[in-house]
Amino acid sequence: MERVLGLAPDPGSARAARALARPRQWSALGSNDSLVWGRCQGSAREPYQVTVDLNEPAFRCTCPSRKFPCKHGLALLLMWAAGDGTVADLDAAADFARAWARDRAERSARQEARAATGPPDAEAQARRVAERESLMTAGLDEFERWLFDLVRQGLAGVRRQPPGFWDTAAARLVDAQVPGLAERVRAMGSAVHVRPDWAPYLLAQLGRWYLAVRAWRRRAGLSPATMGDLRAVLGWSRRRDEVFAGERRRDRWWVVGLSQEEDERLLSQRTWLYGEDTGEVAVLLDFAAAGGALRVPHVLGSVLDVELALYPGSPPRRALLADEPVVTTGAGYPAPTTVLGAFDVAAGWQAENPWLSRIPMTLGAVTVVSGGSGGSGGSGGGDGAVLVDVDGTALPLASDTDVWPLLALSGGHPVDLFGEWYDGHLHPCSVAADDRLVSV
């Protein structure tokens, strides 16, 4: 049971799973050698379809929860682990469970088939790279002209532009196989209308976009790290086999923070790691289709004894797990610092990678100070709330931060906290409380 609850993303999910682990809320419960499945009646009209692959474990649930695993998957696994006959031992899986398992097996087979074909033809691969570079160059040349026109006409007029102004520019970048930059351009269409600081924000982003265009033209002289940063901002991804063939780093990696985002198409999670011996910071990215399940073999507060395969780029670097981790339990954060100490590190990272948008920060002994307004309608929003360190330096919290859990966990006393700094505010991810890390 404790192993199952150890998979919970936070204590609230564990408590909710215990409450749900009762047969009266479930139907079509069953299991075989590799799968556990069932339907759980929730707030939706139709019961949620829940499946667990026991081999990893991996989870799938049709509920809208952004947590992984969700409370339904944990509850199903708890009932199976109890072994009291609640979950029937069946030969044939339910249709939805069988379909999910089949899709996973087919994906795995395709990956193995690709690996078995051997290395790609070098000449053909070089030709494809040259063709893509030519297409990207033409697209970025056109984008540069678009930037010049925008600046020449003046930034004050961009708020009068229709949404198609940004969408068309983004679509052209997508056609030129520059999807990363396209996503930033598309997002600006709403940012100029909703941000009170839209003008300086737009000007800063235009500078970064133009820098990416200029850097692309000089790519032959860039260092491997800078080229890695440039490819990331442009959206030219690397194959996993390329990453595994590159630089590696073994350490005891502390899982210090998890951050999830979801839109109508994609669920993503950043898992921030801190190397106990190397002092390096790395991030694992997990993706799944909206409504799908992430493959997350790590838990907040755990320590992974594992080798990482590092993507080319400047720190903090993206990474992949290069082997199966040995998981132990940690307590707290390995290297908390003051606000000014965190900004010293951030300034070094930003100098190496001007396109870095999210900066991880581990702050020690900070006090949560509410903004006093309690957010819109007393909902506990973070508008005006700050963190104050032992030197009296304050750091603003993001306006969408729910301050009350932070205040409850800290009790008004200094606590260690991890978060992501972007757009001029800190977005908390976890806090150290009672000798463990709690997701916030």
N, C-alpha and C positions, 0 to 999 in steps of 0.2 A: 504494500500500500504506500509506504513512504517513497519508494522509487517512482511510483506513478505520480504522486503529489509533487515530487521533485521536478517533474516536467512542467509544472504550472508556471506561466509567465509572471505571476504575482500572487501574493497571499489571497487576494479577493477571488481570483479564479479557482484556487484550491478550495476555499470555503464553499463557493457556489457549486463546484463539482461534487463535494460531499453531499450537499443538499439534493442534488439531482440524481445521485446514485441510488434511486429507489425504483423498483420495477413498475409502479403504477403510472409513471409518466412515460413509459416506453412501450413499444410494440415491435414485433418482428425481430426480436433479439436472437442472435445466433453467432456461432464462431466455428472455425475449423483450424487447421494447423497453422495458417498464416494470417487469417483475417478475423476481426470481430466487427459486427455490424448491428445496427438497430435504428429505429425511428423514435425521435423524442418530440413530444408535443410542446411547442414553445408558444410565443406570442403570435406567430404567423398562422395563417389559415391551415396550411398543410404542415404535417410534422417534418422536422428537420431530418435529413438522411445523414447518418453518422457512420463512418467506417474508419477502422484502425488497422494498419498493416503491422503485425507483431514483429516482423523481421528487423525494423529499424529503431523504434516505431515511427510510422508516418501516419498523419491524420488527415481526414477530409470530412468537412461538415458543410451543409448548405445554409447554415445560419449566417447572418450578416456580421458576426463578430470580427473585429480586427485583431483579436489576440490569437496567438498560436502557441500551443494547442488551445482551442476554446474549451469552455466548461463542459460542453456536451461530449467532446472526445475524451476528456479526462474522466467524466462520470462513467462513460461506457467502459473504459479500461478498468476503472475501479470495480465495477460490478463483475467484469470477467475475472479480475484478479482474486475476488472473494471466493470464487470456486464453489458457490453454494447451490449451483443448478439454475440460478436465475437466467444466465446466458446459456442457451441450449447448445450442445455440441452437435453440429449438423454437417453433412457432407456437401450439400449444395448451398452456395452463398446466395443472398438476396440479389436481385437484378442490379440494383444500383451499386452494391459492393463489388459484384463480379465485373461490372463495366469499368469501374475505377481501377481495379486490379489489372484488368486487361490493358487499359491505356498505359498504366505504369510499366507493365511488362513489354509492351510494344516500343515505348520510348527507350527503355533499357536495351532492347534488342537492336534498335537502330543505332544507338551509340556504340554498341559492341561491333556492329557490322562496319561502321565507319572506322573504328580502331583497327579492325582486321584487314582492311584494304591496304594498309601500309602507308608510308609517307606519300604526300601528294607529289605530282610531277612538278619539279622545280621550275622548269621553263614555263609551263602553263600557269603556275602560281604567280611567277614574276609578271607575266602578261596581264593577268587579272588585276594585280596591284597597280601596274602602270595605267591600265584603263580607268581604275577607280580614282587614282590621283589626278588624272587628266579631267575627269568629270567633276571632282571636287574643286579643282583649280578654277574651272570655268564658272562654277556656281559661286565660289567665294569672290571672284572678280565682279560678278553681277551684284552680289551682296554689298561689296564695297561701294559701288556706284549708288546703291539704294541708301547706304549710310550717309554718303556725301549729300545726296538730295535732301535727306531728312534734316541734316544739320544746316544746310544752306537755307532751307525754308523756315528754320527756327523751331525750337522745341515747344514753344507755347501753343503751337497749332496741333500738336499730336493728340490732344484730348478731344478735338473735334473730328478726328478721323474715325471712320466706321470700323467695326471689328475686322472686316475683310482686308484692311490696310496691313494689319499684322499677320493675319492668316495667309495672305497671298505670299508675303515675303517668306514665311515659314515653309509654305508648300514648295516653293522653289528650292529652298535649302534641302528639303527632304528629297526632291527629285535629283539633287546633286549629291546625294548620299552623305549629307551632313546633318543627321537627325538630332544630335545633341544641341547644336547651336539653334536649330529650328525650334526646339522645345522652349529655349530661353526667349526667343523672339515672340513666340505665340503667347507665352505667359505675360509678356510685357503689355499686351493688349488690355488685360484686366488690371494690371498693376498701376498703370497711369491713371486709372479712375478711382481705385480704392485706397491708394496710399496717400497719406497727407504730405509725405516727403517725396512725391513722385518725381519732381524735377531733378533734385540731386541724385536720386536713385537711377533715373533714366540716363543721366549724363555719365554716371559711373559705369553703368552696364554698356553703354555705347563705346566707352573707352576700352572695356575688356573685349567686346566683340571685334573692334578694329584691331586690337593687339593680336587677336587670334588670326585675323586675315593676314597681317604682316608677318606673324610667326610662321604661318604656313608657307609663305613665299621663301622663307629662309630656312626651311626645314632641314636642308642638307647639312647645315652647320650647327644644328641644335644638339645638345647633349641627349643621351638616351632618356634621362629623367624628364627633361623639359619636353621632349617629343612625346613621352608617355602622358604628360599632363595635357598637351595639346590634343592628342588623339581622344582623350577622355572628354574634353569640352566640345570637340567637334562631333563626337558620337561614333568614332571608328573603333569598334570593340575589338578585343583580341580573343582568339580561340583559346579554350582551356588548355589544349596541349602546348600552345606557345607559352602560357604562363607556367605550367608545370616544368617546362624545359629551361626556365630561367632561374632567377635568383631565389634562394630559399633561406629561411631563418627558423631555427629550432629554439624554443624557449618554453617557459611556463607562462601561458597567456591568461591574464585575468579578464574575465568577461565583466566589464564595468558599466556597460550601458546598452540598451536596446531602444531603437526608435523605428516606428512603423508609419507608413503612409499608404493611402489607398485612394484610387480614383475609380471611375467607372470601368477601367480596363485592367488595372494592374494593382497588385498588393506587393509592397516592397518592405524590407526590413534591413536596417543597418545594425550590425553587432560590433560594438567597439571593444577592442582588445588592447591590453597593456602588457608588454613584455617584462617579466620580473627581473631578468638579468640584463637584457639589452636596453631597457627603458624606452623601447620603440612603441609607437601607437600604430595599430593597423585596424582595418575595418573589413568585415565580411558582409557582402550584399547577398540577400536572398530575395528571389522574385517568384511570384505565382500569379496566375490569372485571377481577376477579381472573383471572389467567392471560392477560390481554391485554397489549398493548404501549402504552407511553406515547409521546406525541409530544414529544420533547425536542430542540429545535434548539440546545442549548448544552452545553458541556463544562466540567467543573471546571477552573479555572485560566485559562479564556479570558476575553477582554474583548469585550463586545458594544457596538458603536457603534449605538445604536438609541433610538427614542423609545418610552417606556412610557406606556400608558394606566393611570391610577391609580384604584383603587377609592376611594370616599369613606371616610374613616376617619382614625384617628390613626396616627402612625408606630409601628413599621415597617409600611408599607402594602402590601397585595396589589396586583399589577399584571398587565397583559397586554402582550405585545409588539404595538406598534402598526404596525410595518412589518418588513421583512426586515432582520435585523441584519447588520452588517459585522463579522466575527469575526476578532480578532487574538489573539495569545498574550500573557498577562501572566506575572509572576514574583512569587510571594509575595502578601502582603496589602497593600492600600493604606493602612490606618490601624489597626495593632494598638495596644492599650493595656494598662494594668495591670488587675488584678482590681478595684481600687477605682474606677478610671476607667470600667470597663465597668458597674459597679453604679451609678455616677452617671447614666450614660445610661439604664440600665434603670429607675431610679427615676423619671426624667422621663417615660419611656414609660408606666410603670405608673400614674402620676398622671393621665395623660390618658385611659388606657383601663384601667379596673380589671378588665376581663375578659381582658386579654392573658395567655395561658398559656405561650407559647413566646417567649423573648427571645434574639435572636442576639447572640453575643459573639465579638469578634476579639481574642485575647489575644496580647501580644508577649513573647517571651523567658521562657516558662514552662517549668519543669522538672517532668517526670513522676516522681512518687514513688509506688512501689507500696505497697499496703497491707500487704504481707508475707504475707497468707494465700494469695495465688495463686488466690483464688476457690474455688468448690466443686470439690473433687477435683483441685485444681491446674490448673484449666482456664484460668486467666488472667483471671478476672473482676475487675471494678474495685472490689469491695467494700473500702472503706477507702482506696483510692488517691486521691491529690490532685494538683492542679497548684499549683506554688509560683512566684510571680512574683519579679521583681528586688527588690521591697520586702519579700519574705518573707511576703506574704499568700497563704494557701492557699485553694483552691477544691475542694470534693469532686467526684469523678467519679461518674457513675451506676454503680450496682452491676452492671449488665449490660455495662459497658464491657470490651472485650477489651484489657487493658493492654499485652500483649506487643508487638503491632505498634507502639504508641506508643513503647515503650521501645526497640524495634529501630530505628525511624526516627530517634529523637532521640539514641540512643547515650548517654543520660544527660546530654546537654547541653541548654541552653535552646533552645526552638523556638517559632515562632509557630504558633498553633492557632485554629481556628474551631469553635464548637459552639453548641448550643441549651441555654439554661438553663430548666429547668422542674422542678417538684416538688422544688426545693431542691438540685438537682444539675446538673452540666454533662454534656451528652451530646455527645461530640466528633463532628464531621462530616468535618473535613479538617485536615491538618497540612502545613506548609511544609518540604520536604526536598529538597535538591539543586536549588534554584532552580525548584521546581515544587510544585504542590499535589497531595497524595495523599489519596484518600478513605480514611477509617478507620471 
